[in-house]
């Protein structure tokens, strides 16, 4: 925990300031086969960002109110089904799934959508795709408008639920984030799209964790937990077939011998 966050944590715990409001968000762990297991797509957030600056993260971000637009053509589990999995109402669940698809496209160029309920776009690298991607980022175009213009169906069936994390009360920006996993669609490829990230990489879960232990990269607690969970899988199909029980995790701040730590609710180690 940084000195600034530690000071804020003490103030929140003392009741001197109120916790920041929580925003719904979605994160997608993109997977591809590797010689030994799987690799995940990660972005290093630019050091100029005011949240998780310099950390390696998965694609994701806040839900746009327009993400819940019911005009989106939809294939796969209904929003009500996602809501039961994530403990949310149908409108919130629709927004989370749509945000997952939108943010993945914005931050990696990968689009989990296709011309029909059983197909997926094969290539998203042209100038016209890039123009639409930038329009989505700048909120000049909603996901529904983007998909409808191109006659595309959102492929909710390509996503799998993985986790649910809520940012600790002591952080200055807070998110109620649902984690998804998804395999790279055949034919598509990720690309360094810039913006909030200044570097991208495909990393094995073990490799990313090792780099973090060696001080080469910075990882947030939910990212460490997710990478640790993924490290035991032999291949991408095994990850997608995993039947996950989604339990909400919200680390809390605690002072131990004069130092502030984030402590996991289930007794796992925290991070200072």
C-alpha positions as CSV (number, residue, x, y, z in Angstrom):
1,X,0.0,0.0,0.0
2,X,1.4,3.4,-0.9
3,X,1.9,6.1,1.7
4,X,-0.9,8.2,0.2
5,X,-3.3,5.2,0.3
6,X,-2.2,4.4,3.8
7,X,-3.0,7.9,5.0
8,X,-6.4,7.7,3.3
9,X,-7.0,4.3,4.8
10,X,-6.4,5.6,8.3
11,X,-8.8,8.5,7.6
12,X,-11.5,6.2,6.3
13,X,-11.1,3.8,9.2
14,X,-11.3,6.7,11.7
15,X,-14.5,8.0,10.1
16,X,-12.9,11.2,9.0
17,X,-13.8,10.7,5.4
18,X,-16.4,8.6,3.6
19,X,-15.5,5.8,1.2
20,X,-15.7,6.7,-2.5
21,X,-18.8,5.5,-4.3
22,X,-18.6,2.1,-6.2
23,X,-19.0,1.9,-10.0
24,X,-20.0,-1.3,-11.8
25,X,-17.2,-2.6,-14.0
26,X,-16.2,-5.6,-16.1
27,X,-12.8,-7.3,-16.7
28,X,-12.0,-9.9,-19.3
29,X,-9.1,-12.3,-19.2
30,X,-8.3,-13.2,-22.8
31,X,-6.7,-16.6,-23.1
32,X,-4.7,-18.4,-25.8
33,X,-3.0,-21.8,-26.0
34,X,0.7,-22.0,-25.0
35,X,3.2,-24.7,-25.1
36,X,2.7,-25.3,-21.4
37,X,-0.8,-24.3,-20.4
38,X,-2.2,-21.0,-21.3
39,X,-1.2,-17.4,-21.8
40,X,-3.2,-14.3,-20.9
41,X,-3.3,-10.9,-22.5
42,X,-2.2,-8.0,-20.2
43,X,-1.8,-4.3,-20.5
44,X,0.4,-2.0,-18.4
45,X,-1.6,1.0,-17.4
46,X,0.1,4.3,-18.2
47,X,1.8,5.9,-15.3
48,X,-0.3,9.0,-15.9
49,X,-3.5,7.2,-14.9
50,X,-5.1,8.0,-11.6
51,X,-6.0,4.4,-10.8
52,X,-3.6,1.4,-10.9
53,X,-0.9,3.5,-12.6
54,X,1.9,1.3,-13.9
55,X,0.1,-2.0,-13.0
56,X,-0.3,-4.9,-15.4
57,X,-4.0,-5.6,-15.8
58,X,-6.6,-7.4,-18.0
59,X,-8.8,-5.4,-20.4
60,X,-11.7,-3.9,-18.7
61,X,-13.4,-0.8,-17.4
62,X,-16.6,0.9,-16.1
63,X,-20.0,0.1,-17.3
64,X,-21.4,2.8,-19.6
65,X,-25.1,3.5,-18.9
66,X,-25.8,2.8,-22.6
67,X,-24.3,-0.7,-22.3
68,X,-27.7,-1.9,-21.0
69,X,-29.4,-1.0,-24.3
70,X,-31.8,-3.8,-25.1
71,X,-31.4,-3.3,-28.9
72,X,-28.1,-5.2,-28.8
73,X,-28.5,-8.5,-30.8
74,X,-27.6,-11.2,-28.3
75,X,-26.5,-14.8,-28.5
76,X,-25.8,-17.0,-25.4
77,X,-27.0,-17.0,-21.8
78,X,-29.7,-14.3,-21.2
79,X,-29.0,-11.4,-18.9
80,X,-31.2,-13.0,-16.2
81,X,-28.8,-16.0,-16.2
82,X,-25.8,-13.8,-15.8
83,X,-27.6,-11.9,-13.1
84,X,-28.1,-15.1,-11.1
85,X,-24.4,-15.9,-11.5
86,X,-23.2,-12.5,-10.4
87,X,-25.9,-11.6,-7.9
88,X,-27.2,-8.7,-10.0
89,X,-30.5,-7.7,-11.6
90,X,-31.0,-8.3,-15.3
91,X,-30.4,-4.8,-16.4
92,X,-27.1,-4.6,-14.5
93,X,-26.1,-8.0,-15.8
94,X,-26.8,-6.9,-19.4
95,X,-24.6,-3.8,-18.9
96,X,-21.8,-5.9,-17.4
97,X,-21.7,-8.4,-20.3
98,X,-21.9,-5.6,-22.9
99,X,-19.2,-3.6,-21.0
100,X,-17.0,-6.8,-21.1
101,X,-17.3,-7.0,-24.9
102,X,-16.9,-3.3,-25.5
103,X,-13.9,-2.8,-23.2
104,X,-12.2,-5.9,-24.7
105,X,-12.5,-4.4,-28.2
106,X,-11.5,-1.0,-27.0
107,X,-8.4,-2.2,-25.2
108,X,-7.2,-5.1,-27.3
109,X,-8.9,-4.9,-30.7
110,X,-10.6,-8.3,-30.1
111,X,-14.3,-8.4,-30.7
112,X,-16.6,-11.1,-29.2
113,X,-19.3,-10.7,-31.8
114,X,-20.2,-12.1,-35.2
115,X,-22.5,-11.8,-38.2
116,X,-24.7,-14.6,-36.7
117,X,-25.3,-16.3,-33.4
118,X,-22.8,-19.0,-34.2
119,X,-20.0,-17.1,-36.0
120,X,-17.4,-14.6,-34.9
121,X,-15.7,-11.7,-36.7
122,X,-12.5,-13.0,-38.3
123,X,-10.5,-9.7,-38.6
124,X,-10.9,-6.3,-36.9
125,X,-7.6,-4.6,-38.1
126,X,-8.8,-2.3,-40.9
127,X,-9.0,1.5,-40.7
128,X,-12.8,1.4,-40.5
129,X,-12.6,-0.9,-37.4
130,X,-10.1,1.5,-35.9
131,X,-12.3,4.5,-36.4
132,X,-15.2,2.7,-34.7
133,X,-13.0,1.6,-31.8
134,X,-11.9,5.2,-31.2
135,X,-15.5,6.4,-31.4
136,X,-16.4,3.8,-28.7
137,X,-13.6,5.0,-26.5
138,X,-14.7,8.6,-26.9
139,X,-18.3,7.7,-26.3
140,X,-19.3,9.1,-29.7
141,X,-20.7,5.6,-30.5
142,X,-22.5,3.2,-28.1
143,X,-21.9,-0.5,-28.3
144,X,-25.5,-1.0,-29.6
145,X,-25.0,1.5,-32.3
146,X,-21.6,-0.1,-33.3
147,X,-23.0,-3.6,-33.5
148,X,-26.2,-2.7,-35.2
149,X,-24.5,-0.6,-37.8
150,X,-22.3,-3.6,-38.7
151,X,-25.1,-6.2,-38.4
152,X,-23.3,-8.0,-35.6
153,X,-24.5,-10.3,-32.8
154,X,-22.9,-10.0,-29.3
155,X,-21.6,-13.5,-28.4
156,X,-22.3,-13.7,-24.7
157,X,-21.7,-17.4,-25.0
158,X,-18.0,-16.8,-25.6
159,X,-17.7,-15.4,-22.1
160,X,-17.4,-17.4,-18.8
161,X,-17.9,-16.0,-15.3
162,X,-14.8,-16.1,-13.2
163,X,-14.8,-13.8,-10.1
164,X,-16.3,-10.8,-8.4
165,X,-14.1,-8.2,-6.7
166,X,-15.1,-5.0,-4.9
167,X,-12.4,-2.4,-4.4
168,X,-11.5,-1.8,-0.7
169,X,-13.3,1.1,1.1
170,X,-10.1,2.9,1.5
171,X,-9.2,3.4,-2.2
172,X,-9.9,6.8,-3.8
173,X,-11.6,5.2,-6.8
174,X,-13.7,2.1,-6.3
175,X,-15.2,-0.5,-8.6
176,X,-17.7,-3.4,-8.3
177,X,-16.0,-5.6,-10.9
178,X,-17.1,-8.9,-12.4
179,X,-14.3,-10.9,-14.0
180,X,-14.9,-13.0,-17.1
181,X,-12.6,-15.3,-19.1
182,X,-12.8,-15.8,-22.9
183,X,-10.7,-17.6,-25.5
184,X,-9.2,-15.6,-28.4
185,X,-11.5,-15.9,-31.4
186,X,-10.1,-17.8,-34.4
187,X,-8.5,-15.5,-36.9
188,X,-8.4,-12.4,-34.7
189,X,-5.3,-11.0,-33.0
190,X,-4.6,-8.5,-30.3
191,X,-2.8,-5.3,-31.1
192,X,-1.2,-2.5,-29.1
193,X,-4.0,0.1,-29.2
194,X,-2.4,2.7,-26.9
195,X,-4.6,5.0,-24.9
196,X,-4.7,4.0,-21.2
197,X,-2.0,1.4,-21.7
198,X,1.6,2.0,-22.6
199,X,2.6,-1.7,-23.1
200,X,0.9,-4.9,-23.8
201,X,2.1,-8.6,-23.6
202,X,0.9,-12.2,-23.7
203,X,2.2,-13.8,-20.5
204,X,1.8,-17.2,-18.9
205,X,0.2,-16.9,-15.4
206,X,3.3,-18.4,-13.8
207,X,5.6,-16.0,-15.8
208,X,3.6,-13.0,-14.8
209,X,3.6,-14.0,-11.1
210,X,7.3,-14.6,-11.2
211,X,8.0,-11.2,-12.8
212,X,5.9,-9.6,-10.0
213,X,7.8,-11.4,-7.3
214,X,11.1,-10.3,-8.9
215,X,9.9,-6.7,-9.0
216,X,9.8,-6.5,-12.8
217,X,6.1,-5.8,-13.0
218,X,3.4,-4.6,-10.7
219,X,0.2,-6.6,-10.1
220,X,-2.9,-5.7,-8.2
221,X,-4.3,-8.2,-5.6
222,X,-7.2,-9.4,-7.8
223,X,-4.8,-9.9,-10.7
224,X,-2.5,-12.0,-8.6
225,X,-5.4,-14.1,-7.3
226,X,-6.7,-14.6,-10.9
227,X,-3.3,-15.5,-12.3
228,X,-2.7,-18.0,-9.4
229,X,-6.0,-19.7,-10.1
230,X,-5.3,-19.9,-13.9
231,X,-1.8,-21.3,-13.4
232,X,-3.1,-24.8,-12.6
233,X,-5.0,-25.3,-15.9
234,X,-3.4,-27.4,-18.7
235,X,-5.2,-25.7,-21.6
236,X,-7.8,-23.1,-22.6
237,X,-10.8,-25.6,-22.9
238,X,-10.1,-26.6,-19.3
239,X,-10.4,-23.0,-18.1
240,X,-13.6,-22.5,-20.0
241,X,-15.1,-25.7,-18.7
242,X,-14.4,-24.8,-15.1
243,X,-17.6,-24.6,-13.1
244,X,-17.0,-21.5,-10.9
245,X,-19.0,-20.5,-7.8
246,X,-18.8,-16.7,-7.8
247,X,-18.1,-15.4,-4.3
248,X,-17.8,-11.7,-3.8
249,X,-14.3,-10.7,-2.5
250,X,-13.7,-7.3,-0.9
251,X,-10.3,-6.9,0.7
252,X,-10.2,-4.7,3.8
253,X,-7.6,-2.4,5.3
254,X,-6.0,-3.2,8.6
255,X,-3.1,-1.7,10.5
256,X,-0.5,-4.2,11.6
257,X,2.5,-2.9,13.7
258,X,2.1,0.6,12.4
259,X,1.8,-0.4,8.7
260,X,-1.4,-0.5,6.7
261,X,-2.2,-3.8,4.8
262,X,-5.0,-5.0,2.6
263,X,-6.3,-8.2,4.1
264,X,-8.3,-10.9,2.2
265,X,-11.6,-11.7,3.8
266,X,-10.9,-15.5,3.4
267,X,-7.7,-15.3,5.4
268,X,-5.3,-15.3,2.4
269,X,-2.2,-13.1,2.6
270,X,-2.7,-9.4,2.0
271,X,-0.4,-6.8,0.4
272,X,1.1,-3.8,2.1
